[in-house]
Amino acid sequence: MLMVTWSGDGHEELALCSEISRLNSAFEPGHSKDDFPCMCVIPPGFHITIIAMIINHRCLTLQWKHADDVEVVWTGSDLVLKEVPQLKDGSLVIGLSGWGDAGNVSTLCVTYLIEKLDATEIGEISSGRFYDYHTKRPLVSIERGVIKNYVPPRNQFYCWKAKAGYPAILLLRGVEPHVDWPAYARNVIEAVEKMDISRIYMIGAYVGNVPHTVEPSISVSSRSEPFLKEMSSLGLEFADYEGPTGIYSEIIEQGHKQGIDAVSIWGAVPPYIQGTNYKVAFYILDKIVSMVGVEISLLEMKEKGDDLDEQIALEAKQNPDLRRLISSMELEYRSVRRFDSYIV
């Protein structure tokens, strides 16, 4: 443990960077301070204190504090938190857009929880270095030549502090990273450890050979067999899969090493439905709320799923090819009674 404090007058950047680099190099033999670049400006009226240092991950734990004790922000590696609530025995629920977000199911589920719980944003994973902007371009909003908004990929944490008798929930809504999955996963695990969370639930969806006329196939995978056994009564399939994977596998692996149970929950989206799939999202959310022990109404999501079924039925009446495709999938379902499950 070390503690070094500087007061800020807006002109401290070079001195602070130099000192932090020197401290890093002193704690890691064989490296000079130039191997540990650091950028930091102390705003006027603030002071900054290094209260801990984790050399293995080259991670500083910093405390920012206004002279009038107005604001405290914890920052470590790429993890930036405005507060660090203690959520003992709580759960983290993750939904990421990208490869594993067929039908927008992953992000839709987490967004629904954020809105219905009125969860509070408490921080994010600084995202710039995890993305190839040629692959996932930032979004911009322009009105009459004036740029109103610029939105790069973001990974934001939201917290719902439990009422008496209910466990707390941390939610992460973001974008699957393109590069450096281990570092991204370390940030997730770091947040979990800081807030004393006991379990991680990750939501995904894939395009599967399943018709919309049956209950969606929901499969799960985890490193923890006891954890899976706890979910055996929820009507979930245990995944059988070998092949390419996503960031959830990295999070599961790192969580396993730290003794944190993590599970990946995947829904199968019919290949002929374009756009948002509310039905699959509803069935996954129905499982999630049981797992995390929270009570919220899923009626709105269910109604949108029912509307989607009616829309597909109308389209099938007018489209013989679509009718034949649905019929063949239904025949397969009746004969096999299950579909390929998925794992990440």
C-alpha positions in Angstrom: 0.0 0.0 0.0 1.3 3.5 -0.8 -0.3 6.9 -0.6 0.8 10.0 -2.5 -1.3 13.1 -2.7 -1.2 16.1 -5.1 -3.3 19.2 -5.1 -4.6 20.4 -8.4 -4.4 23.9 -9.9 -4.9 22.8 -13.5 -1.1 22.6 -14.2 -0.1 19.3 -12.7 -0.2 17.0 -15.7 3.5 16.5 -16.4 4.6 16.2 -12.8 1.9 13.7 -12.0 2.5 11.6 -15.1 6.2 11.5 -14.3 5.7 10.5 -10.7 3.2 7.7 -11.5 5.5 6.4 -14.2 8.5 6.5 -11.7 6.5 4.6 -9.1 5.4 1.9 -11.6 8.9 1.3 -12.8 10.2 1.1 -9.2 7.7 -1.7 -8.5 8.5 -3.6 -11.7 12.3 -4.3 -12.0 13.7 -4.3 -15.5 11.4 -1.6 -16.8 11.9 2.2 -17.0 9.3 4.8 -16.3 8.8 5.2 -20.1 7.3 1.7 -20.2 4.3 2.9 -18.2 2.7 5.9 -19.9 0.1 7.7 -17.8 -2.1 10.7 -18.7 -3.9 12.6 -16.0 -4.8 16.2 -15.3 -5.9 17.4 -11.9 -8.7 19.9 -12.2 -8.6 23.1 -10.1 -10.1 22.5 -6.7 -9.4 18.8 -6.7 -6.7 16.6 -5.2 -5.8 13.1 -6.2 -4.5 10.4 -4.0 -3.0 7.1 -5.1 -4.4 4.7 -2.5 -3.3 1.4 -4.0 -1.3 -0.1 -6.8 -1.8 -3.4 -8.6 1.4 -4.0 -10.6 0.4 -7.3 -12.3 -2.3 -5.6 -14.3 -0.5 -2.2 -14.2 -3.6 -0.8 -12.6 -3.8 2.2 -10.3 -6.5 2.7 -7.9 -7.1 6.4 -7.6 -9.4 8.5 -5.5 -10.5 11.9 -6.8 -12.0 14.2 -4.3 -13.1 17.8 -4.5 -11.9 20.2 -1.8 -15.5 20.6 -0.6 -16.0 16.7 -0.5 -18.5 17.0 -3.3 -17.6 14.0 -5.5 -15.6 10.8 -5.1 -14.8 8.7 -8.2 -12.9 5.4 -8.2 -10.8 4.6 -11.2 -8.8 1.4 -12.0 -7.3 0.3 -15.3 -10.1 0.9 -17.9 -12.8 0.7 -15.2 -14.3 4.1 -14.2 -16.8 4.1 -11.4 -18.6 7.1 -9.9 -19.4 5.0 -6.9 -18.6 1.5 -5.6 -21.8 0.2 -3.9 -21.4 -3.0 -1.8 -23.8 -5.5 -3.4 -23.1 -8.5 -1.3 -24.5 -11.7 -2.8 -25.9 -9.7 -5.7 -25.8 -10.6 -9.3 -24.3 -9.0 -12.5 -26.4 -9.3 -15.6 -24.6 -8.6 -18.9 -26.1 -7.9 -22.4 -23.7 -7.0 -25.3 -24.5 -6.1 -28.9 -22.5 -7.7 -31.6 -21.9 -11.3 -32.6 -24.1 -12.8 -29.9 -27.0 -10.4 -30.1 -29.3 -12.0 -32.8 -32.7 -10.3 -32.8 -31.2 -7.7 -30.4 -32.2 -10.1 -27.6 -29.1 -9.6 -25.5 -29.2 -5.8 -25.3 -33.0 -5.7 -25.2 -33.2 -7.9 -22.1 -30.7 -5.7 -20.2 -32.3 -2.5 -21.4 -35.7 -3.7 -20.2 -34.3 -4.5 -16.7 -32.5 -1.1 -16.5 -35.8 0.7 -17.4 -38.2 -1.4 -15.2 -35.9 -1.3 -12.2 -35.0 2.4 -12.8 -31.4 1.4 -12.3 -28.8 4.1 -11.7 -25.7 4.5 -14.0 -22.6 4.2 -11.8 -19.8 3.9 -14.3 -18.4 2.3 -17.4 -15.5 0.5 -19.0 -13.5 3.0 -21.0 -14.0 1.5 -24.4 -11.8 3.1 -27.0 -8.9 0.6 -27.1 -11.2 -2.4 -27.3 -12.7 -1.6 -30.7 -11.8 -1.4 -34.3 -13.8 1.6 -35.5 -13.6 0.4 -39.1 -15.6 -2.6 -38.0 -17.9 -0.9 -35.5 -18.2 2.8 -36.5 -19.3 5.4 -33.9 -22.7 7.0 -34.5 -23.2 10.7 -35.2 -26.4 12.8 -35.2 -26.4 15.9 -37.4 -29.2 18.5 -37.7 -29.0 21.3 -40.3 -25.2 20.9 -40.4 -24.8 21.0 -36.6 -23.4 17.9 -35.0 -25.7 17.2 -32.0 -24.3 14.0 -30.8 -21.3 11.6 -31.2 -21.7 8.1 -29.8 -18.7 5.7 -29.8 -19.2 2.1 -28.4 -19.9 2.3 -24.7 -20.0 -0.3 -21.9 -22.0 1.2 -19.0 -22.7 -0.2 -15.5 -26.1 0.3 -13.8 -27.0 -0.6 -10.3 -30.3 -1.4 -8.6 -30.0 -1.4 -4.8 -32.3 -4.0 -3.4 -35.3 -3.3 -1.2 -35.4 -5.3 2.0 -35.5 -9.0 1.2 -34.3 -8.7 -2.4 -30.7 -9.1 -3.7 -29.0 -6.2 -5.5 -28.4 -6.3 -9.2 -25.6 -4.8 -11.3 -26.2 -4.5 -15.0 -23.7 -4.1 -17.8 -25.0 -3.0 -21.2 -22.3 -2.6 -23.9 -20.7 -3.9 -27.1 -18.7 -7.1 -27.5 -15.0 -6.0 -27.8 -13.1 -6.6 -31.0 -9.6 -6.9 -29.4 -8.0 -7.7 -26.0 -10.7 -9.8 -24.6 -8.6 -10.7 -21.5 -8.3 -7.1 -20.5 -12.0 -6.4 -21.0 -12.9 -9.5 -19.0 -10.5 -8.4 -16.2 -12.4 -5.1 -15.9 -15.7 -7.0 -15.6 -14.3 -9.3 -12.9 -12.7 -6.3 -11.2 -16.0 -4.6 -10.9 -17.6 -7.8 -9.6 -14.9 -8.2 -6.9 -15.1 -4.5 -5.9 -18.8 -4.7 -5.3 -18.8 -8.1 -3.7 -21.1 -9.7 -6.3 -21.4 -13.4 -6.2 -22.7 -14.4 -9.6 -22.7 -13.4 -13.3 -25.4 -14.0 -15.8 -24.7 -13.3 -19.5 -27.4 -13.1 -22.1 -26.9 -14.0 -25.8 -28.9 -15.1 -28.8 -28.1 -16.9 -32.0 -29.9 -17.8 -35.3 -31.1 -21.3 -34.8 -33.3 -23.8 -36.7 -36.3 -23.3 -34.5 -39.8 -22.1 -35.5 -41.6 -19.2 -33.8 -44.6 -21.4 -33.2 -43.0 -23.3 -30.3 -41.4 -22.1 -27.0 -37.9 -20.9 -27.8 -35.0 -23.1 -27.0 -32.9 -21.6 -24.1 -29.5 -23.2 -23.3 -27.0 -22.5 -20.6 -23.3 -23.2 -20.0 -21.0 -22.6 -17.0 -17.8 -23.8 -15.5 -19.7 -24.6 -12.3 -21.6 -27.9 -12.3 -23.3 -27.1 -9.0 -24.5 -23.8 -10.4 -26.0 -25.5 -13.4 -27.8 -28.0 -11.2 -29.4 -25.2 -9.4 -31.0 -24.1 -12.7 -32.2 -27.6 -13.7 -35.7 -26.8 -12.5 -36.1 -23.8 -14.9 -36.6 -25.8 -18.1 -33.2 -24.9 -19.5 -31.1 -27.0 -21.9 -27.5 -27.8 -21.0 -25.4 -26.8 -24.0 -23.6 -29.2 -26.2 -21.3 -27.3 -28.6 -17.8 -27.1 -30.0 -16.7 -24.2 -32.2 -16.1 -20.4 -32.3 -17.0 -18.5 -29.2 -17.5 -14.9 -27.8 -16.3 -12.7 -25.0 -18.6 -14.5 -22.5 -16.3 -17.5 -22.6 -13.4 -15.3 -21.5 -15.4 -13.8 -18.6 -16.5 -17.3 -17.5 -12.8 -18.5 -17.5 -11.5 -15.5 -15.6 -14.4 -15.7 -13.1 -13.8 -19.4 -12.6 -10.2 -18.7 -11.7 -11.3 -16.1 -9.1 -14.0 -18.4 -7.6 -16.9 -16.5 -9.2 -19.8 -18.4 -10.7 -20.8 -17.3 -14.2 -23.3 -18.6 -16.6 -24.0 -18.0 -20.3 -27.7 -18.1 -21.3 -28.6 -18.3 -25.0 -31.9 -18.2 -26.9 -32.5 -19.5 -30.4 -33.9 -16.9 -32.9 -35.7 -18.2 -36.0 -33.8 -17.3 -39.2 -36.8 -15.9 -41.0 -37.6 -13.1 -38.4 -35.8 -9.9 -39.1 -35.3 -7.2 -36.5 -36.0 -7.3 -32.7 -37.3 -10.6 -31.4 -39.4 -9.8 -28.3 -40.6 -13.3 -27.9 -37.2 -14.8 -27.3 -36.3 -11.9 -25.1 -39.4 -12.5 -23.0 -38.6 -16.2 -22.4 -35.0 -15.4 -21.4 -36.1 -12.6 -19.1 -38.6 -15.0 -17.5 -35.6 -17.2 -16.6 -33.3 -14.4 -15.6 -35.7 -12.8 -13.1 -36.1 -16.2 -11.4 -32.4 -16.6 -11.2 -31.5 -13.2 -9.7 -34.6 -13.2 -7.4 -36.2 -9.9 -8.6 -39.9 -9.3 -9.2 -40.8 -7.1 -12.2 -43.6 -7.2 -14.7 -42.8 -8.8 -18.0 -46.3 -8.1 -19.5 -45.1 -5.5 -21.9 -42.4 -7.8 -23.3 -44.9 -10.7 -23.6 -47.4 -8.5 -25.4 -44.8 -7.4 -27.9 -43.8 -11.1 -28.4 -47.5 -12.0 -29.0 -47.8 -9.2 -31.6 -44.7 -10.5 -33.4 -46.2 -14.0 -33.6 -49.4 -12.5 -35.1 -47.4 -10.5 -37.6 -45.4 -13.6 -38.8 -48.7 -15.6 -39.1 -50.1 -12.9 -41.4 -47.0 -12.8 -43.5 -47.0 -16.6 -43.8 -50.5 -16.6 -45.1 -49.3 -14.4 -48.0 -46.0 -16.2 -48.5 -46.0 -19.9 -49.5 -42.2 -20.2 -49.2 -42.4 -18.9 -45.6 -45.2 -21.3 -44.8 -43.2 -24.3 -46.1 -40.1 -23.2 -44.1 -42.1 -22.9 -40.9 -43.7 -26.3 -41.5 -40.4 -28.0 -42.1 -39.0 -26.6 -38.9 -42.1 -27.7 -37.0 -41.7 -31.2 -38.4 -38.1 -31.3 -37.2 -39.2 -30.1 -33.8 -41.9 -32.8 -33.4 -39.4 -35.5 -34.5 -36.3 -34.3 -32.6 -37.9 -32.3 -29.8 -34.8 -30.2 -29.3 -32.3 -28.1 -31.3 -28.6 -27.5 -31.3 -27.7 -25.6 -28.2 -25.0 -23.0 -28.0 -22.2 -22.0 -25.8 -20.0 -19.0 -25.5 
